[in-house]
């Protein structure tokens, strides 16, 4: 099998799916955008944007980097034996890597995957060989520069048996122009492997965002994802699906969604507990500001004995014009499963504000302390400096609100 | 230091404080006792400036400054500190971070703040709870100790303590009592302490005790004598005694 043949086989399915609307979220008219390489120059001069989404341009405490502007790769590096960080186009020259090409995520999932496939150019390919522990994160940065563009990186991450990898992905628009970002991501975690995937989005109010993500986890593997959306966005719809296919595998998905201005956000996660005694949880925090409309979804399906799943959706409404819907879903299709959920939406309690003002804080300070508390999710599995970085982001987010 | 004059306060449209005159001087600790619903907590909340407590008439003078009309923030800045009877639980807010922010708000540098926190957390045996979310999963005694710790580290000149002893076991009672006494032994401090049971009286040195019934101070006098009378006969006797005196 070579790439050309693989693409030929997938193409009819993709073409058929071009008109298939997504299950959730605002429907985007794809004809308003075009998919091409884009202006895609370097990232010089964008250091501040990069840093705001967790990317260190000097690559301190990083074992590798990948930068993409529009649909062109501008930089890729790997600094550890057993670690590969490459542009997808280059990685696919090795036919072995085709085993991960559109295998987890069907091309005909919806029109966004279809257009991403049909116009596919680039994305990152990160692979860790068996038995390799990559202790400092690999960073990936996806920047959108050209107006009216569909940026559709196809990313593949493969974590070998008993290996460990941390990836931090930062995505941002470099100017306030209309655009559509469809990040296609396929994650493969082999037996006993651990992948932590942290993603920070800062798109801006003119960009539509449709990430499409599927992870496959083998026996005793661990997949941990932390997602933070910090800025307004025109619309965002995402619902990563994790298949726990191996016995004893685990997943943890956390997301922090800050709905600002007129953002239309539909963000969720799905856990498919396919193998016996696998377990996972989905934790989300959603804050509704201004006129934002926010849907927080979480779905856990227990399909094998001894599986456990938990969902925790919490929302905080900070304006009268905004809206939050929390939709936790549990499905059990065998007897011996344990699935639980808790969901709560509220506003800042007057008693808490009063209490903190009595403790000597101004009302604004009191509000920011409460919001920061609300955003405290356990940053499971991250190396210390990455966890600290995320804590700082949450500190400044809540201080700025 | 604190001088309440003919104070009338409404809460939720009902007159709860019905004319209270009360004075606490520098260095003094006044015990305030009374049955549930008599208005003790409302009185403290009115003094600190809880906007739910509407001052209908009368005045609250603190070191010569009229507090009526001042926002809570300003009253706290002047040196009033309220220890709540039922402080909230703050999910995601670590006790340690909250305490440090209070200390930094006071103007302490980070290392001074750390030192002060260490001192007070040792005094109130809070060390093992500093890493936990504020009041989440705390026992009754732990909530009271945490509350006293946060109130004291604010370094108020005047303490308003709302039942720091309710639901507290004997050991914690002594701990809380001695922390309060130690704090008040430094210059220029004073306090009003509400106690429903009077149990804490053994552990603090009060200068006067007052009994409040139905929004009025009905009896004032020697704390030792009054606490033992109340503990023996309950507040009903106070009400009778008041009628007898009329």
Contacts between the chains, C-beta under 8 A, distances in Angstrom:
chain1	res1	chain2	res2	distance
A	349	B	88	6.9
A	351	B	88	5.4
A	352	B	88	4.9
A	352	B	90	6.5
A	354	B	50	6.4
A	354	B	72	7.6
A	355	B	84	6.5
A	355	B	87	6.1
A	355	B	88	5.3
A	357	B	72	5.2
A	357	B	73	5.9
A	357	B	76	7.3
A	358	B	48	6.0
A	358	B	50	7.9
A	358	B	72	6.3
A	358	B	76	6.4
A	358	B	81	7.9
A	358	B	82	5.0
A	358	B	84	7.3
A	359	B	76	7.8
A	359	B	98	7.8
A	359	B	102	5.6
A	359	B	150	6.2
A	359	B	154	6.5
A	360	B	76	5.2
A	360	B	77	7.8
A	360	B	102	5.9
A	360	B	105	5.0
A	360	B	106	7.1
A	360	B	154	5.4
A	361	B	101	7.6
A	361	B	102	7.9
A	361	B	105	6.4
A	362	B	73	6.2
A	363	B	73	7.7
A	365	B	105	7.7
A	369	B	90	7.6
A	369	B	93	6.1
A	369	B	98	7.2
A	369	B	101	7.0
A	370	B	90	7.0
A	370	B	93	7.5
A	372	B	92	7.1
A	372	B	93	7.2
A	373	B	90	5.4
A	373	B	91	5.8
A	373	B	92	3.3
A	373	B	93	3.9
A	373	B	133	7.5
A	374	B	91	7.3
A	374	B	92	5.9
A	375	B	92	7.0
A	376	B	91	7.6
A	376	B	92	3.3
A	376	B	93	7.6
A	376	B	133	8.0
